[in-house]
């Protein structure tokens, strides 16, 4: 536990990382991703995150358990995709360690076709969150354990969407990165 607690529940400013992402989704307005968010959780911190959600204003968020987190990040993505409502046209894949993305970035990303895999870029570097259209979900679900979404690039190159948001490429993976993010918020 590099952060001393579940990363999703680390405080940044006056919010947890997870709350920041959920608020940004709400602030992004009427976009295809404004359907009720799904949070994928796993051991060892899943119960703490579920407890926090049930005691927060986000208690209606759908939670999906990844029973095999040792299979890697793709296994969490696959669990989330299995839980998508049939009417959904796709989903934003948003890791909790990229919590400072602005609502305008989501709006800019979603102004492009929702039929393609979309990757936001800043200074030509790809970041998060990415949009995955429903048409690619079956392929992602069939990817073998140990692979990643990068496998799709060979057959489905993403549409890279330039955004004016350096936060899309900044991960909060360590206490030092969390401190740096807090400093950026205070500016």
C-alpha positions in Angstrom: 0.0 0.0 0.0 2.2 2.8 -1.3 -0.2 5.5 -0.4 -0.8 4.4 3.2 -4.5 3.8 2.4 -6.6 2.9 -0.6 -5.6 5.2 -3.5 -9.3 5.9 -4.3 -9.8 7.3 -0.8 -6.7 9.5 -0.6 -7.6 13.1 0.0 -6.7 15.8 -2.4 -7.8 19.2 -1.4 -11.2 18.6 0.2 -12.1 15.5 -1.7 -11.0 11.9 -2.2 -9.6 11.0 -5.6 -12.7 8.9 -6.4 -15.0 11.8 -5.5 -13.1 14.2 -7.7 -13.6 11.8 -10.7 -17.3 11.3 -10.0 -17.8 15.1 -9.6 -16.0 15.8 -12.9 -18.3 13.3 -14.6 -21.3 15.1 -13.2 -19.9 18.5 -14.2 -19.2 17.3 -17.8 -22.9 17.8 -18.6 -25.0 15.8 -21.1 -22.5 13.5 -22.7 -22.8 9.8 -23.6 -20.9 9.1 -20.5 -23.5 10.7 -18.2 -25.1 7.4 -17.6 -24.7 6.2 -14.0 -21.0 5.5 -13.3 -19.7 2.1 -12.5 -16.9 1.7 -10.0 -14.8 -1.5 -10.2 -13.3 -2.5 -6.9 -11.1 -5.4 -5.8 -9.2 -6.7 -2.8 -7.5 -5.7 -0.7 -9.3 -2.3 -0.6 -12.7 -3.0 -2.2 -14.6 -3.2 1.1 -13.2 0.1 2.3 -14.2 1.8 -1.0 -17.7 0.3 -0.9 -18.1 1.5 2.7 -17.0 5.0 1.8 -19.4 5.0 -1.2 -22.3 3.8 0.9 -21.7 6.6 3.4 -21.2 9.3 0.8 -23.4 11.2 -1.5 -22.4 8.7 -4.2 -24.2 5.8 -2.6 -26.2 5.0 -5.8 -23.0 4.3 -7.8 -22.9 0.8 -9.2 -20.1 -1.2 -7.8 -18.6 -4.2 -9.6 -16.2 -6.6 -7.9 -13.1 -7.9 -9.6 -12.6 -11.3 -8.1 -9.3 -11.8 -9.8 -7.3 -8.6 -9.4 -4.1 -10.5 -9.6 -4.9 -11.0 -13.3 -4.1 -7.3 -13.9 -5.8 -4.0 -14.8 -7.4 -5.6 -17.9 -9.4 -7.9 -15.6 -10.9 -4.9 -13.9 -11.8 -3.3 -17.2 -13.4 -6.6 -18.4 -15.5 -6.7 -15.2 -16.7 -3.2 -15.7 -17.6 -3.9 -19.4 -19.6 -6.9 -18.4 -21.7 -4.6 -16.1 -22.4 -2.0 -18.8 -26.1 -1.6 -19.5 -27.2 -3.0 -22.9 -28.3 0.4 -24.1 -24.9 2.0 -23.5 -23.0 3.1 -26.5 -19.6 2.8 -24.8 -17.8 3.9 -21.7 -15.1 6.1 -20.3 -12.2 4.1 -18.8 -10.9 6.3 -16.0 -8.2 5.1 -13.6 -8.5 6.5 -10.1 -4.9 7.7 -10.2 -5.7 10.4 -12.8 -8.3 12.4 -10.8 -7.6 16.0 -11.9 -8.9 15.9 -15.4 -11.2 18.8 -16.1 -14.8 18.6 -17.1 -14.0 20.6 -20.3 -11.6 17.8 -21.3 -14.5 15.3 -21.0 -16.7 17.6 -23.1 -14.0 18.0 -25.7 -13.3 14.3 -25.9 -17.0 13.5 -26.3 -17.6 16.0 -29.1 -15.9 13.5 -31.3 -17.4 10.4 -32.7 -18.5 7.9 -30.0 -18.0 5.1 -32.6 -14.2 5.1 -32.2 -11.8 4.5 -29.4 -10.8 8.0 -28.3 -7.6 8.9 -26.4 -7.0 12.4 -25.1 -3.6 13.8 -25.7 -1.6 16.7 -24.3 1.7 17.6 -26.0 1.2 14.5 -28.2 1.2 12.2 -25.1 -1.8 10.0 -24.7 -3.6 10.1 -21.4 -6.8 9.3 -19.5 -9.7 8.8 -19.5 -10.2 7.0 -22.8 -13.5 6.4 -24.5 -14.2 2.8 -25.5 -17.1 2.4 -27.9 -19.5 -0.5 -27.5 -18.3 -2.0 -30.8 -14.9 -2.8 -29.2 -16.2 -4.2 -26.0 -16.5 -7.8 -27.2 -12.9 -7.7 -28.4 -11.7 -6.3 -25.1 -13.7 -9.0 -23.2 -11.9 -11.7 -25.4 -8.4 -10.4 -24.7 -6.3 -13.0 -22.8 -5.2 -12.5 -19.2 -1.9 -10.6 -19.1 -2.6 -8.5 -22.2 -3.8 -4.9 -22.2 -5.8 -2.4 -24.3 -2.5 -1.7 -26.1 -3.2 -4.9 -28.0 -6.2 -3.2 -29.7 -3.9 -0.5 -31.3 -2.8 -3.0 -33.9 -6.3 -3.5 -35.3 -8.1 -0.5 -34.0 -5.9 2.6 -33.8 -7.5 5.1 -31.5 -8.5 8.6 -32.6 -6.1 10.9 -30.6 -7.9 14.0 -29.4 -5.8 17.0 -28.4 -6.9 18.7 -25.2 -5.5 21.6 -23.2 -5.3 19.7 -20.0 -1.9 18.4 -18.7 -3.6 16.5 -15.9 -4.6 13.7 -18.4 -1.0 12.5 -18.4 -0.2 12.9 -14.7 -0.7 9.8 -12.5 -0.9 10.0 -8.7 0.9 6.8 -7.8 3.0 7.8 -4.8 2.6 10.1 -1.8 5.1 12.5 -3.5 2.9 12.7 -6.6 -0.1 13.3 -4.3 1.8 16.2 -2.7 2.6 17.6 -6.1 -1.0 17.4 -7.1 -2.1 19.2 -4.0 0.4 22.0 -4.8 -1.0 22.3 -8.3 -4.5 22.6 -6.9 -3.4 25.5 -4.6 -2.1 27.6 -7.5 
